[in-house]
């Protein structure tokens, strides 16, 4: 009596190579849309190629790099079955970190980890990343899709990305440029962006017991649509600002909130004061605070409170900066100023007053 056995295979272990190949074919169209003249080759190689001879026009080019993910916002995309916006969040998190030092984003790579490859789903994620790259002016030169059966559920996924930018050494922005009397300009966020979603999910699901399909009059749309609103990408707007007026520093308002992120670019001996009365946070911030009985300081150290990027400029450049941003459709306003810190030696930032009603 003989016994027939079947050997183990990658497919039996849960990895579908053919589905991965199909996903690559579907995403090629979107990746092509991000192409810059410096990009060589296409998808399918082991590495993305970027012609560095383009940097010869710089006297002393400094390369900047950044990497990030989207966090638990991906869980909302999964629950709603909406996969073509989360890539905007990924690009925004990466390129707007690059532009803080004045760097032009050149290219990005992405990493998509899934429990099971659904080709159309992966292609939709990459479509969003590619669209974000177009908005940022950078190329998507490659990436990786990894299938992790047994570690992730079939519908689970996560995304991460890395970007590279370049800035002329003598145009590097940061604390060294900031002076007493500088104006702090706030640029409006599109909503929550991609930070604080562990708190937001806890409030709306665990404490309030709401569903993503719930219609919220204050939003004029469903809760899910509001929470999935893509991160605003500021890189080209910030670069335009550096070309039209003097800029001393930028601050990308992400995890940690407005004050903590602004403090990262304030030099020792100086202090940034931001006046809450200069703007009204969007309805989503009030909802999270009210529904979760979250104290204001806790909200402010977790969420962006309606400000996604800040610029520090000389006071006499503030009007020109606001004009440039308005011409580009960016809502912006003077939110504060830089002062001497007094007896304290380390730099910092603080919010004062109450939000406008």
ZAMARGU-4260 file (C-alpha; in steps of 0.2 Angstrom, whole numbers, plus 5000, padded with zeros to 4 digits):
<rodrens>
0) 5000/5000/5000 | 5008/5017/4995 | 5004/5034/5001 | 5005/5049/4990 | 5011/5065/4998
5) 5011/5083/4991 | 5026/5093/4995 | 5025/5110/5003 | 5024/5126/4991 | 5024/5145/4993
10) 5006/5145/4987 | 5001/5132/5000 | 5010/5143/5013 | 4998/5158/5008 | 5009/5168/4996
15) 5002/5171/4979 | 5016/5176/4967 | 5005/5177/4952 | 4993/5189/4962 | 5009/5200/4966
20) 5014/5201/4947 | 4996/5206/4943 | 4997/5220/4956 | 5013/5226/4948 | 5005/5227/4931
25) 4990/5236/4937 | 5001/5249/4946 | 5013/5253/4932 | 5001/5266/4924 | 5000/5276/4940
30) 5019/5276/4944 | 5022/5282/4926 | 5012/5298/4930 | 5025/5302/4943 | 5040/5302/4932
35) 5053/5316/4932 | 5066/5318/4919 | 5080/5312/4930 | 5071/5295/4933 | 5079/5280/4923
40) 5071/5264/4919 | 5054/5258/4925 | 5046/5246/4938 | 5053/5229/4939 | 5071/5232/4943
45) 5079/5228/4959 | 5082/5247/4963 | 5075/5263/4957 | 5087/5274/4947 | 5088/5293/4948
50) 5101/5303/4938 | 5111/5312/4951 | 5120/5323/4937 | 5105/5334/4939 | 5112/5340/4955
55) 5127/5347/4947 | 5118/5364/4946 | 5120/5365/4965 | 5135/5373/4972 | 5134/5361/4988
60) 5119/5350/4987 | 5113/5343/5003 | 5103/5327/5002 | 5088/5325/5014 | 5079/5309/5018
65) 5064/5305/5028 | 5053/5290/5031 | 5036/5287/5039 | 5020/5278/5039 | 5001/5282/5040
70) 4998/5273/5057 | 4981/5267/5062 | 4972/5277/5049 | 4975/5262/5038 | 4962/5252/5049
75) 4948/5265/5044 | 4953/5263/5025 | 4951/5244/5027 | 4935/5245/5036 | 4928/5257/5023
80) 4935/5248/5008 | 4943/5264/5002 | 4961/5262/4997 | 4965/5276/4985 | 4967/5290/4997
85) 4978/5283/5010 | 4993/5285/4999 | 4991/5304/4999 | 4993/5303/5018 | 5009/5293/5016
90) 5017/5305/5004 | 5012/5320/5014 | 5020/5313/5030 | 5036/5310/5021 | 5038/5325/5009
95) 5032/5338/5021 | 5046/5332/5033 | 5058/5335/5019 | 5053/5352/5014 | 5055/5358/5032
100) 5073/5361/5029 | 5070/5369/5012 | 5073/5353/5002 | 5064/5349/4986 | 5057/5331/4986
105) 5065/5321/4972 | 5059/5304/4974 | 5050/5291/4985 | 5049/5272/4987 | 5035/5263/4996
110) 5032/5247/5006 | 5015/5239/5007 | 5013/5224/5018 | 4997/5214/5016 | 4990/5198/5023
115) 4984/5193/5006 | 4988/5201/4989 | 4972/5208/4981 | 4979/5215/4965 | 4966/5228/4963
120) 4967/5234/4981 | 4986/5235/4980 | 4985/5245/4964 | 4973/5257/4972 | 4985/5260/4986
125) 4999/5264/4974 | 4987/5275/4964 | 4985/5286/4979 | 5004/5286/4983 | 5007/5291/4964
130) 4994/5305/4965 | 5002/5311/4981 | 5019/5311/4973 | 5012/5321/4958 | 5005/5334/4971
135) 5022/5334/4979 | 5032/5336/4963 | 5042/5320/4966 | 5044/5303/4957 | 5039/5286/4964
140) 5054/5276/4958 | 5050/5259/4966 | 5043/5250/4981 | 5039/5233/4988 | 5023/5223/4991
145) 5025/5210/5004 | 5013/5196/5008 | 5013/5190/5026 | 5000/5176/5028 | 4998/5171/5046
150) 5005/5187/5053 | 4991/5198/5045 | 4973/5194/5041 | 4968/5193/5023 | 4961/5211/5023
155) 4974/5218/5034 | 4988/5230/5027 | 5000/5243/5032 | 5010/5256/5021 | 5027/5265/5024
160) 5038/5276/5013 | 5054/5284/5012 | 5059/5300/5002 | 5074/5309/4997 | 5076/5328/4993
165) 5089/5341/4990 | 5093/5358/4996 | 5107/5370/4993 | 5118/5371/5008 | 5117/5390/5010
170) 5098/5389/5008 | 5096/5376/5022 | 5082/5382/5033 | 5081/5380/5052 | 5084/5387/5069
175) 5100/5396/5065 | 5090/5408/5054 | 5076/5413/5066 | 5077/5430/5074 | 5067/5439/5087
180) 5052/5448/5080 | 5049/5435/5066 | 5031/5431/5062 | 5024/5413/5063 | 5012/5409/5049
185) 5000/5395/5051 | 4994/5385/5036 | 4977/5376/5038 | 4976/5357/5038 | 4963/5347/5028
190) 4958/5339/5044 | 4966/5326/5056 | 4979/5322/5043 | 4987/5306/5049 | 4991/5308/5067
195) 4982/5304/5083 | 4970/5291/5076 | 4973/5279/5090 | 4965/5292/5101 | 4952/5296/5088
200) 4947/5278/5086 | 4946/5276/5104 | 4934/5291/5106 | 4922/5288/5092 | 4921/5269/5093
205) 4924/5264/5111 | 4917/5279/5120 | 4904/5286/5108 | 4900/5269/5100 | 4898/5277/5083
210) 4899/5269/5066 | 4909/5275/5051 | 4892/5276/5041 | 4885/5289/5054 | 4880/5305/5046
215) 4887/5320/5056 | 4878/5336/5052 | 4894/5346/5058 | 4904/5338/5044 | 4891/5338/5031
220) 4896/5320/5027 | 4898/5303/5036 | 4910/5300/5050 | 4920/5289/5039 | 4922/5301/5025
225) 4928/5314/5037 | 4941/5303/5045 | 4948/5297/5029 | 4950/5315/5022 | 4968/5314/5015
230) 4983/5324/5022 | 4986/5340/5014 | 5003/5340/5005 | 5012/5357/5007 | 5029/5354/4999
235) 5026/5364/4982 | 5018/5378/4992 | 5032/5379/5004 | 5045/5379/4990 | 5035/5392/4981
240) 5036/5402/4997 | 5055/5401/4998 | 5056/5408/4980 | 5045/5423/4983 | 5050/5429/5000
245) 5062/5426/5014 | 5059/5411/5025 | 5068/5406/5041 | 5060/5389/5045 | 5045/5378/5043
250) 5037/5366/5055 | 5027/5351/5050 | 5013/5348/5062 | 5012/5330/5065 | 5012/5318/5080
255) 5015/5328/5096 | 5004/5343/5091 | 5007/5361/5086 | 5018/5367/5101 | 5030/5352/5102
260) 5033/5352/5083 | 5036/5371/5082 | 5048/5370/5097 | 5059/5358/5087 | 5064/5373/5075
265) 5065/5386/5089 | 5084/5390/5094 | 5090/5392/5112 | 5086/5409/5119 | 5070/5412/5109
270) 5052/5407/5111 | 5037/5405/5099 | 5020/5411/5105 | 5005/5406/5095 | 4988/5414/5098
275) 4974/5402/5098 | 4962/5417/5094 | 4968/5418/5077 | 4959/5403/5071 | 4944/5391/5074
280) 4949/5372/5074 | 4938/5362/5062 | 4922/5353/5069 | 4931/5336/5069 | 4943/5342/5083
285) 4928/5349/5094 | 4919/5332/5091 | 4934/5322/5097 | 4936/5333/5112 | 4918/5333/5117
290) 4913/5315/5113 | 4929/5309/5123 | 4929/5322/5136 | 4947/5325/5131 | 4955/5340/5139
295) 4961/5354/5128 | 4980/5351/5132 | 4978/5333/5128 | 4970/5337/5111 | 4983/5349/5107
300) 4998/5337/5110 | 4990/5324/5100 | 4981/5332/5085 | 4985/5346/5074 | 4970/5357/5079
305) 4968/5363/5061 | 4986/5368/5057 | 4996/5357/5046 | 5012/5367/5043 | 5019/5383/5050
310) 5032/5395/5042 | 5043/5407/5052 | 5047/5423/5042 | 5053/5440/5045 | 5039/5451/5050
315) 5041/5462/5035 | 5039/5447/5024 | 5023/5441/5032 | 5011/5450/5020 | 5021/5444/5004
320) 5021/5426/5011 | 5002/5426/5014 | 4999/5433/4997 | 5009/5419/4989 | 5000/5406/4999
325) 4983/5414/4995 | 4988/5414/4976 | 4991/5395/4978 | 4974/5392/4987 | 4982/5389/5004
330) 4972/5396/5019 | 4985/5404/5030 | 4986/5418/5043 | 4998/5426/5055 | 4996/5415/5071
335) 5011/5421/5082 | 5028/5428/5084 | 5046/5425/5090 | 5051/5433/5106 | 5066/5432/5118
340) 5064/5418/5131 | 5071/5428/5145 | 5080/5419/5159 | 5077/5402/5151 | 5091/5395/5139
345) 5082/5382/5128 | 5070/5386/5114 | 5051/5382/5115 | 5034/5386/5109 | 5017/5389/5118
350) 4999/5392/5114 | 4990/5406/5122 | 4972/5413/5123 | 4957/5404/5117 | 4951/5398/5100
355) 4940/5409/5090 | 4922/5404/5091
</rodrens>
